[in-house]
Amino acid sequence: MKVYLDDERTTPEGWHRVYWPDEAIELLKTGTATDLSLDHDLGDDDRGTGYDVALWIEEQVALHGFVPPAMKVHSANVSARTKMENGIRAIEAMVRKRDG
């Protein structure tokens, strides 16, 4: 399953749309997500941002051997995009190190 986290953009064909970080995390927990595309700003920071999903994945990889999906960021928020892309690179490095 391809998971698309966004509050405004049109969902690309073949992707499953979610609006909030907790929805994305619930799908990730199923182990069926093959791809993940993240927006950062979702309209209500009290409900979280796309970065919260990246942090959850990082914790799961580090502590529980989680196998993350292929990840990308489609946020227009430049500073948040950079932060999230750096997080994804760190996750990918952890996976490479773990899987040898």
C-alpha positions as CSV (number, residue, x, y, z in Angstrom):
1,M,0.0,0.0,0.0
2,K,1.2,3.5,-0.8
3,V,0.4,6.0,1.9
4,Y,0.0,9.7,1.2
5,L,-0.2,12.1,4.1
6,D,-1.6,15.4,3.2
7,D,-4.4,17.8,4.1
8,E,-4.8,19.7,0.8
9,R,-3.2,18.2,-2.3
10,T,-4.9,15.9,-4.7
11,T,-4.1,12.3,-3.9
12,P,-2.0,10.7,-6.6
13,E,-3.5,7.7,-8.4
14,G,-2.8,4.4,-6.6
15,W,-2.1,6.0,-3.2
16,H,-4.2,5.7,0.0
17,R,-4.8,9.2,1.5
18,V,-4.6,10.0,5.2
19,Y,-4.9,13.4,6.8
20,W,-3.3,13.0,10.2
21,P,-0.1,11.5,11.6
22,D,-2.0,9.0,13.7
23,E,-3.8,7.6,10.7
24,A,-0.5,7.1,8.8
25,I,1.1,5.4,11.9
26,E,-1.8,3.0,12.2
27,L,-1.3,2.0,8.5
28,L,2.4,1.7,9.1
29,K,1.8,-0.6,12.0
30,T,0.0,-3.1,9.7
31,G,3.3,-3.7,7.9
32,T,1.6,-3.4,4.5
33,A,2.9,0.1,3.6
34,T,5.4,-0.1,0.7
35,D,5.7,3.6,0.1
36,L,5.1,6.8,2.2
37,S,4.9,10.3,1.0
38,L,4.8,13.0,3.7
39,D,3.6,16.6,3.9
40,H,4.7,18.5,6.9
41,D,2.0,21.2,7.6
42,L,-1.4,19.5,8.0
43,G,-3.5,22.4,9.2
44,D,-3.5,21.6,12.9
45,D,-0.1,21.4,14.6
46,D,-1.9,20.1,17.8
47,R,-2.7,16.9,15.8
48,G,0.8,16.7,14.5
49,T,2.9,17.1,11.4
50,G,4.5,14.8,8.9
51,Y,7.7,15.0,10.9
52,D,6.0,13.2,13.8
53,V,5.5,10.2,11.4
54,A,9.2,10.3,10.6
55,L,10.1,10.4,14.3
56,W,7.8,7.5,15.0
57,I,9.5,5.5,12.2
58,E,13.0,6.4,13.4
59,E,12.1,5.1,16.9
60,Q,10.5,1.9,15.6
61,V,13.6,1.2,13.4
62,A,16.0,1.9,16.3
63,L,14.2,0.0,19.1
64,H,12.0,-2.6,17.4
65,G,13.6,-3.6,14.1
66,F,10.8,-2.0,12.1
67,V,11.2,-2.3,8.3
68,P,10.3,1.2,6.9
69,P,8.6,1.7,3.6
70,A,10.3,3.8,0.8
71,M,9.8,7.4,2.0
72,K,9.7,10.8,0.4
73,V,8.7,14.3,1.3
74,H,6.3,16.4,-0.8
75,S,6.0,19.4,1.6
76,A,6.3,22.9,0.3
77,N,7.7,24.1,3.7
78,V,11.4,24.3,2.8
79,S,12.9,24.2,6.3
80,A,10.5,21.3,7.4
81,R,11.2,19.5,4.1
82,T,15.0,19.6,4.8
83,K,14.5,18.4,8.4
84,M,12.3,15.5,7.3
85,E,14.6,14.5,4.5
86,N,17.5,14.5,6.9
87,G,15.5,12.3,9.2
88,I,14.7,9.9,6.3
89,R,18.4,9.7,5.5
90,A,19.2,8.9,9.1
91,I,16.5,6.2,9.1
92,E,17.9,4.7,5.9
93,A,21.4,4.7,7.4
94,M,20.2,2.9,10.5
95,V,18.5,0.3,8.3
96,R,21.7,-0.2,6.2
97,K,23.8,-0.6,9.3
98,R,21.4,-3.0,10.9
99,D,20.9,-5.1,7.8
100,G,24.6,-5.1,7.0
